Amino acid sequence: VGDIHGDYEHLITILRHAKLIDNENNWIGTDSILVQMGDLNHRGNNTLKVFDTFIDLRKQAEEKGGRVNVILGNHEILAIQGNHFYTSLNDFKTFGGLEGLEKEFGPEGKIGKFIRQDMNVTMVIGDSLFVHGGVIPEHIPDGLDDLNERARKILLDTPSIEDLYQLSLQNITHPIFSDVIFHPDDGPIGSREFSNGLDSEICSRLEETLRLTNTKRMIIGHNVQFYGKIRTKCNNKFILIDIGISRCIGG
């Protein structure tokens, strides 16, 4: 499932259509594996309900033999960095204002803990590699596990937005801003090299990533596809699934 951007109603419609939840939004997917590609928040009006849904379903699925995995998107990173440019007025109201919003996305908040502890930069399920933006060979000189472990360490060490601000006053840059993993353009969360490049330019580099990760395809979100249709590149080895689910983007 691609980027949600706060559109709770469309998320629920998709999960019911896929027969993963019932009419009371409880998990009925038995041993199914649900992978959501990140960007749960921003733009739309129901970020809290979207996160609550995934947090609840993750627990329910585990109890019934299924799995719910959520990939880290660039908008989750923006939120814990304190960038609220894309936050809707309704979301500010839902969280009780700026202070409540930042507390919820902080290290002690329910959403903040979920982002830091449970969301993943990359995942391999079967022979498919999932990532929000795109993994290029330079991202994984020491393998995917090293990339994920480094990201998790930084996320768990990311303090509140107020503490990040205080560090900046001391000219200290936290790795959540400086590490390439979280770079908005060059890291695996934000990269658009594969999505924007011509097949003639990118397919050999994609093949190298797939070789290094022992996978057969890469599945990404992040890049809205026109006309609401999933698109593929490089003989179906690169799959772009962000179809603009949120009504803020196309619906």
C-alpha positions as CSV (number, residue, x, y, z in Angstrom):
1,V,0.0,0.0,0.0
2,G,1.4,3.3,-1.1
3,D,1.7,6.7,0.7
4,I,-1.4,7.6,2.8
5,H,-0.8,11.2,3.8
6,G,-3.5,11.4,6.4
7,D,-6.3,10.0,4.3
8,Y,-7.9,7.7,6.9
9,E,-11.1,7.0,4.9
10,H,-9.2,5.9,1.8
11,L,-6.9,3.7,3.9
12,I,-9.8,1.9,5.5
13,T,-11.5,1.4,2.1
14,I,-8.3,-0.2,0.7
15,L,-7.8,-2.5,3.7
16,R,-11.4,-3.7,3.6
17,H,-11.3,-4.2,-0.1
18,A,-8.1,-6.3,0.4
19,K,-10.0,-8.3,3.1
20,L,-7.4,-7.5,5.7
21,I,-9.9,-5.9,8.1
22,D,-13.6,-6.3,8.9
23,N,-16.2,-3.6,9.1
24,E,-15.1,-2.8,12.7
25,N,-11.5,-2.4,11.4
26,N,-10.2,-5.5,13.1
27,W,-7.6,-7.7,11.4
28,I,-9.0,-10.6,9.5
29,G,-6.1,-11.2,7.2
30,T,-4.9,-14.3,9.1
31,D,-1.3,-14.9,7.9
32,S,-1.2,-12.1,5.3
33,I,1.7,-9.7,5.1
34,L,0.8,-6.0,4.8
35,V,3.5,-3.6,3.8
36,Q,2.8,0.1,3.8
37,M,5.4,2.3,2.0
38,G,5.6,5.2,4.4
39,D,4.3,8.8,4.4
40,L,1.4,8.2,6.8
41,N,1.3,11.8,7.8
42,H,1.2,15.4,6.4
43,R,-1.1,17.0,3.9
44,G,-4.3,15.2,5.0
45,N,-6.4,15.7,8.1
46,N,-6.3,12.4,10.0
47,T,-2.7,11.6,10.7
48,L,-3.5,10.5,14.3
49,K,-6.2,8.0,13.1
50,V,-3.9,6.6,10.4
51,F,-1.1,6.0,12.9
52,D,-3.5,4.5,15.5
53,T,-4.8,2.1,12.8
54,F,-1.4,0.8,11.9
55,I,-0.3,0.5,15.5
56,D,-3.4,-1.5,16.4
57,L,-3.3,-3.7,13.3
58,R,0.3,-4.5,13.8
59,K,-0.5,-6.0,17.2
60,Q,-3.6,-7.8,16.0
61,A,-1.9,-9.3,13.0
62,E,1.0,-10.6,15.1
63,E,-1.5,-12.4,17.4
64,K,-3.1,-14.0,14.4
65,G,-0.1,-15.1,12.5
66,G,0.1,-12.1,10.1
67,R,2.5,-9.2,9.7
68,V,2.0,-5.4,9.3
69,N,5.2,-3.7,8.3
70,V,5.5,0.1,7.8
71,I,8.4,1.6,5.8
72,L,9.9,5.0,6.8
73,G,8.9,7.8,4.5
74,N,10.5,11.2,4.2
75,H,7.5,12.8,5.8
76,E,7.8,10.8,9.1
77,I,11.4,12.1,9.2
78,L,10.3,15.7,8.5
79,A,7.9,15.4,11.4
80,I,10.5,14.2,14.0
81,Q,12.9,16.9,12.7
82,G,10.3,19.5,13.5
83,N,9.3,20.5,10.0
84,H,5.6,21.2,10.0
85,F,5.3,22.8,6.6
86,Y,3.0,20.1,5.3
87,T,0.9,19.7,8.5
88,S,-2.8,20.5,8.0
89,L,-4.7,22.8,10.3
90,N,-7.0,20.0,11.3
91,D,-4.0,17.9,12.4
92,F,-2.7,20.8,14.5
93,K,-6.2,20.9,16.1
94,T,-6.3,17.1,16.6
95,F,-3.0,17.1,18.5
96,G,-4.1,20.1,20.6
97,G,-1.7,22.6,18.9
98,L,2.0,22.7,18.1
99,E,3.1,21.6,21.5
100,G,0.9,18.6,21.5
101,L,1.9,17.7,18.0
102,E,5.6,17.8,18.8
103,K,5.1,15.9,22.0
104,E,3.3,13.1,20.1
105,F,6.1,12.8,17.6
106,G,8.8,13.0,20.3
107,P,10.6,10.1,21.8
108,E,8.0,9.5,24.5
109,G,4.9,10.0,22.2
110,K,3.0,7.0,20.9
111,I,3.7,8.0,17.3
112,G,7.2,9.0,18.0
113,K,7.9,5.6,19.5
114,F,6.4,3.9,16.6
115,I,8.5,5.8,14.1
116,R,11.7,5.3,16.1
117,Q,11.2,1.7,17.1
118,D,9.0,0.0,14.5
119,M,9.2,1.6,11.1
120,N,12.0,0.4,8.8
121,V,14.1,2.1,6.2
122,T,14.3,-1.0,4.1
123,M,12.8,-4.5,4.3
124,V,13.2,-7.7,2.3
125,I,10.2,-10.0,2.1
126,G,10.7,-13.1,0.0
127,D,12.7,-11.8,-3.0
128,S,11.3,-8.3,-2.9
129,L,13.1,-5.2,-1.6
130,F,10.8,-2.5,-0.1
131,V,12.0,1.1,0.4
132,H,10.4,4.5,0.3
133,G,12.6,6.2,-2.3
134,G,15.2,3.8,-3.7
135,V,18.4,2.0,-2.7
136,I,21.3,2.6,-4.9
137,P,24.5,0.6,-4.6
138,E,26.4,3.4,-2.8
139,H,23.8,3.2,0.1
140,I,24.8,-0.4,1.0
141,P,28.6,-0.8,1.0
142,D,28.2,-3.0,4.1
143,G,24.8,-4.5,3.2
144,L,21.1,-3.7,4.1
145,D,21.4,-4.9,7.7
146,D,24.1,-2.4,8.4
147,L,22.0,0.4,6.8
148,N,19.0,-0.6,8.9
149,E,21.0,-0.9,12.1
150,R,22.6,2.5,11.6
151,A,19.3,4.1,10.9
152,R,17.7,2.5,14.0
153,K,20.5,3.7,16.2
154,I,20.1,7.3,15.0
155,L,16.3,7.1,15.3
156,L,16.4,5.8,18.8
157,D,18.9,8.6,19.7
158,T,16.7,11.4,18.1
159,P,15.5,13.6,20.9
160,S,12.5,15.9,21.1
161,I,12.2,18.7,18.6
162,E,12.9,21.2,21.4
163,D,16.2,19.4,22.2
164,L,17.1,19.3,18.5
165,Y,16.6,23.1,18.5
166,Q,18.8,23.5,21.5
167,L,21.5,21.5,19.9
168,S,21.3,23.7,16.8
169,L,21.9,26.8,19.0
170,Q,25.2,25.1,20.0
171,N,26.0,24.5,16.3
172,I,25.6,20.8,16.9
173,T,24.0,18.9,14.0
174,H,22.2,15.7,15.0
175,P,22.7,12.7,12.6
176,I,18.9,12.8,11.9
177,F,19.8,15.8,9.8
178,S,23.4,15.0,8.7
179,D,23.5,11.2,7.9
180,V,23.0,10.4,4.3
181,I,20.3,7.9,5.2
182,F,18.0,10.7,6.0
183,H,19.1,13.1,3.2
184,P,15.9,14.4,1.5
185,D,17.4,13.8,-2.0
186,D,20.4,11.4,-1.8
187,G,19.3,8.9,0.8
188,P,17.3,5.7,0.4
189,I,14.2,7.4,1.8
190,G,14.3,10.4,-0.5
191,S,16.2,9.2,-3.6
192,R,14.5,9.6,-7.0
193,E,17.5,8.5,-9.1
194,F,15.7,5.3,-10.2
195,S,12.2,6.7,-10.4
196,N,13.2,9.7,-12.5
197,G,16.0,8.2,-14.6
198,L,15.6,6.6,-18.0
199,D,15.8,2.8,-18.2
200,S,18.9,3.1,-20.3
201,E,20.6,5.0,-17.4
202,I,19.3,3.2,-14.3
203,C,18.6,-0.5,-15.0
204,S,22.3,-1.6,-14.7
205,R,22.6,0.2,-11.4
206,L,19.3,-1.3,-10.2
207,E,20.6,-4.7,-11.2
208,E,23.6,-4.1,-9.0
209,T,21.5,-3.2,-6.0
210,L,19.4,-6.3,-6.6
211,R,22.5,-8.4,-6.8
212,L,23.9,-7.0,-3.6
213,T,20.7,-7.6,-1.7
214,N,19.9,-11.0,-3.3
215,T,16.5,-9.8,-4.4
216,K,14.6,-9.8,-7.7
217,R,12.7,-6.5,-7.6
218,M,12.5,-3.2,-5.7
219,I,9.2,-1.7,-4.7
220,I,8.9,2.0,-3.8
221,G,6.4,4.8,-2.9
222,H,7.4,8.5,-2.7
223,N,6.7,9.2,-6.4
224,V,3.1,9.8,-7.3
225,Q,2.1,8.0,-10.5
226,F,-0.3,9.8,-12.9
227,Y,-3.8,8.4,-13.5
228,G,-3.7,6.3,-10.3
229,K,-1.9,3.4,-11.9
230,I,1.1,1.4,-10.6
231,R,4.0,1.7,-13.1
232,T,7.1,-0.4,-13.6
233,K,10.5,0.0,-15.1
234,C,13.5,-2.2,-16.0
235,N,11.4,-5.2,-17.0
236,N,9.2,-5.0,-14.0
237,K,12.1,-5.1,-11.6
238,F,11.4,-1.5,-10.3
239,I,7.8,-1.0,-9.2
240,L,6.4,2.4,-8.3
241,I,3.2,2.0,-6.3
242,D,2.4,5.5,-5.0
243,I,-0.9,6.1,-6.9
244,G,-1.8,9.2,-5.0
245,I,-4.2,7.6,-2.5
246,S,-4.7,10.7,-0.5
247,R,-7.4,13.1,-1.7
248,C,-4.8,15.9,-1.0
249,I,-2.8,14.5,-3.9
250,G,-5.3,13.0,-6.3
251,G,-7.4,10.5,-4.5
